[in-house]
Amino acid sequence: AMKLNIPSSINNFKQGFIFGLIVIERLHNSLLCLIHSFIYIAHSWLFLTINKPVESDGE
């Protein structure tokens, strides 16, 4: 029973590891997209803020 148990647990570990890698890769891609969007928005906002003549700071 032990001899059969070890390969199956190794197989489960491999499958879990591969699944984890896929999930991490997808999360990583999503994070990269979010970061790029954030940088793009920040740059656009800075660009608009810098180009807009500031006459009053606040209400």
Secondary structure as a PSIPRED ss2 file (coil, helix, strand):
# PSIPRED VFORMAT (PSIPRED V4.0)

   1 A C   1.000  0.000  0.000
   2 M H   0.000  1.000  0.000
   3 K H   0.000  1.000  0.000
   4 L H   0.000  1.000  0.000
   5 N H   0.000  1.000  0.000
   6 I H   0.000  1.000  0.000
   7 P H   0.000  1.000  0.000
   8 S H   0.000  1.000  0.000
   9 S H   0.000  1.000  0.000
  10 I H   0.000  1.000  0.000
  11 N H   0.000  1.000  0.000
  12 N H   0.000  1.000  0.000
  13 F H   0.000  1.000  0.000
  14 K H   0.000  1.000  0.000
  15 Q H   0.000  1.000  0.000
  16 G H   0.000  1.000  0.000
  17 F H   0.000  1.000  0.000
  18 I H   0.000  1.000  0.000
  19 F H   0.000  1.000  0.000
  20 G H   0.000  1.000  0.000
  21 L H   0.000  1.000  0.000
  22 I H   0.000  1.000  0.000
  23 V H   0.000  1.000  0.000
  24 I H   0.000  1.000  0.000
  25 E H   0.000  1.000  0.000
  26 R H   0.000  1.000  0.000
  27 L H   0.000  1.000  0.000
  28 H H   0.000  1.000  0.000
  29 N H   0.000  1.000  0.000
  30 S H   0.000  1.000  0.000
  31 L H   0.000  1.000  0.000
  32 L H   0.000  1.000  0.000
  33 C H   0.000  1.000  0.000
  34 L H   0.000  1.000  0.000
  35 I H   0.000  1.000  0.000
  36 H H   0.000  1.000  0.000
  37 S H   0.000  1.000  0.000
  38 F H   0.000  1.000  0.000
  39 I H   0.000  1.000  0.000
  40 Y H   0.000  1.000  0.000
  41 I H   0.000  1.000  0.000
  42 A H   0.000  1.000  0.000
  43 H H   0.000  1.000  0.000
  44 S H   0.000  1.000  0.000
  45 W H   0.000  1.000  0.000
  46 L H   0.000  1.000  0.000
  47 F H   0.000  1.000  0.000
  48 L H   0.000  1.000  0.000
  49 T H   0.000  1.000  0.000
  50 I H   0.000  1.000  0.000
  51 N H   0.000  1.000  0.000
  52 K C   1.000  0.000  0.000
  53 P C   1.000  0.000  0.000
  54 V C   1.000  0.000  0.000
  55 E C   1.000  0.000  0.000
  56 S C   1.000  0.000  0.000
  57 D C   1.000  0.000  0.000
  58 G C   1.000  0.000  0.000
  59 E C   1.000  0.000  0.000
